[in-house]
Amino acid sequence: MKAESRLQPEDLLDPANLPPELKWVEAQFRLQPNDPVYLLIAWHWHRIKASEDTMQAATLEMKTALDARIEHLAEAAEAIAGVNAVLTQMKKEMTDRPAILGKELETQLRQPVAAAVEQLLTMQKALGPVARSFRTVQRKHLLATLLVGICLGVIGTLVLFHA
């Protein structure tokens, strides 16, 4: 028997080439191979069978394409889930970051600030006597200025009365 997809109408005239699915039609209705109805049924069966093969091939091709797309979508969904997990972790870290940054700054700046304060205290102790003497000198300056002003006032008054 020839391959069913390559059968021609003339090939179906031989009852040996008739597909098993149609042998019952020949037996039931006692059709002869030279009967036009016989040929029409055989040819119609052949076309339906070819259409079924085409549909199965198209279905398989579509299934393959859809399976690949579904696989890509599943990978994308997994990637999105991973991104969501990373974003959640980043949000938590960003929320905790000010406290962590404050602690880091405190540990990094504690020693330099303490050293600067210590230097200022040392400088204050060293400049204490100078500041006291400066205050004393300033008072003496103010007192001398006051006395010079009084003296000039007295001299000005005497000059004014004698003239």
C-alpha positions in Angstrom: 0.0 0.0 0.0 1.3 3.5 -0.9 1.7 6.1 1.8 -1.7 7.6 2.5 -0.5 11.2 2.1 0.7 10.5 -1.5 -2.5 8.7 -2.7 -4.1 9.9 -5.8 -7.7 9.3 -6.8 -6.6 6.6 -9.3 -4.8 4.8 -6.5 -8.0 4.6 -4.4 -9.7 2.7 -7.2 -7.9 -0.4 -6.1 -9.7 -1.9 -3.0 -6.3 -3.0 -1.7 -5.2 0.7 -1.4 -8.5 1.7 0.3 -7.7 2.9 3.9 -9.0 0.6 6.7 -11.3 3.3 7.9 -13.2 3.1 4.6 -13.4 -0.6 4.0 -16.6 -0.8 6.0 -18.2 1.7 3.5 -17.3 -0.6 0.6 -18.7 -3.7 2.4 -21.8 -2.0 3.8 -23.0 -0.3 0.6 -21.4 -2.8 -1.8 -19.7 -0.1 -3.8 -17.6 -1.0 -6.8 -14.3 0.8 -7.4 -15.5 2.2 -10.7 -18.5 3.8 -8.9 -18.1 7.6 -8.8 -19.5 7.7 -5.2 -16.7 5.2 -4.2 -14.1 7.5 -5.7 -15.7 10.6 -4.1 -15.8 9.1 -0.6 -12.2 7.9 -0.9 -11.0 11.2 -2.2 -12.9 13.1 0.5 -11.4 10.8 3.2 -8.0 11.5 1.7 -8.5 15.3 1.9 -9.8 15.0 5.5 -6.8 12.9 6.5 -4.4 15.4 5.0 -6.2 18.2 6.8 -6.0 16.3 10.1 -2.2 15.9 9.5 -1.9 19.6 8.8 -3.9 20.5 11.9 -1.8 18.1 14.0 1.4 19.6 12.7 0.1 23.1 13.3 -1.0 22.2 16.8 2.4 20.7 17.6 4.1 23.8 16.2 1.8 26.1 18.2 2.3 24.0 21.3 6.1 24.2 20.9 6.0 28.0 20.4 3.6 28.4 23.4 5.8 26.1 25.6 8.8 28.2 24.8 6.9 31.4 25.6 5.5 30.0 28.8 9.0 29.0 29.8 10.2 32.6 29.2 7.2 33.9 31.2 8.0 31.6 34.1 11.7 32.8 34.0 10.5 36.4 33.9 8.1 35.7 36.9 11.0 34.2 38.8 13.2 37.2 38.0 10.5 39.6 39.1 10.1 37.6 42.4 13.8 37.9 42.9 13.7 41.7 42.2 10.8 42.0 44.7 12.9 40.2 47.3 15.9 42.5 46.7 13.7 45.6 46.8 12.2 44.5 50.1 15.7 43.9 51.5 16.9 47.3 50.2 13.8 49.0 51.7 14.7 47.5 55.1 18.3 48.5 54.8 17.3 52.0 53.7 15.0 52.2 56.8 17.8 51.1 59.1 20.5 53.1 57.3 20.2 56.4 59.3 20.7 54.5 62.6 23.6 52.6 61.2 25.1 55.7 59.6 24.7 57.5 63.0 26.6 54.8 64.8 29.3 54.7 62.1 29.8 58.5 62.3 29.8 58.4 66.1 32.5 55.7 66.1 34.6 57.5 63.4 34.3 61.0 64.9 34.4 60.2 68.7 38.2 60.1 68.8 38.9 63.2 66.7 36.3 65.3 68.6 37.6 64.1 71.9 41.2 65.0 70.9 40.0 68.4 69.7 38.2 69.1 73.0 41.3 67.9 74.9 43.4 70.3 72.9 41.0 73.2 73.6 41.0 72.5 77.3 44.8 72.4 77.3 44.9 75.6 75.4 42.4 77.2 77.8 44.6 76.2 80.7 47.7 77.5 79.0 46.0 80.8 78.1 44.3 81.3 81.5 47.0 83.4 83.0 47.4 85.4 79.8 43.6 86.1 79.7 43.7 87.2 83.4 46.6 89.6 82.7 44.9 90.8 79.5 41.8 91.6 81.6 44.0 93.4 84.1 45.8 95.3 81.4 42.5 96.2 79.8 41.2 97.6 83.2 44.4 99.6 83.6 44.0 101.0 80.1 40.4 102.0 80.8 41.5 103.6 84.1 44.3 105.5 82.4 42.0 106.7 79.7 39.5 107.8 82.3 42.2 109.7 84.2 43.6 111.3 81.0 40.0 112.4 80.2 39.5 113.9 83.6 42.8 115.6 83.5 42.1 117.1 80.0 38.7 118.2 81.3 40.2 119.9 84.3 42.9 121.6 82.1 40.3 122.6 79.6 38.2 124.1 82.3 41.2 126.0 83.8 42.1 127.4 80.4 38.6 128.4 79.8 38.3 130.3 83.2 41.7 132.1 82.8 41.2 133.3 79.4 
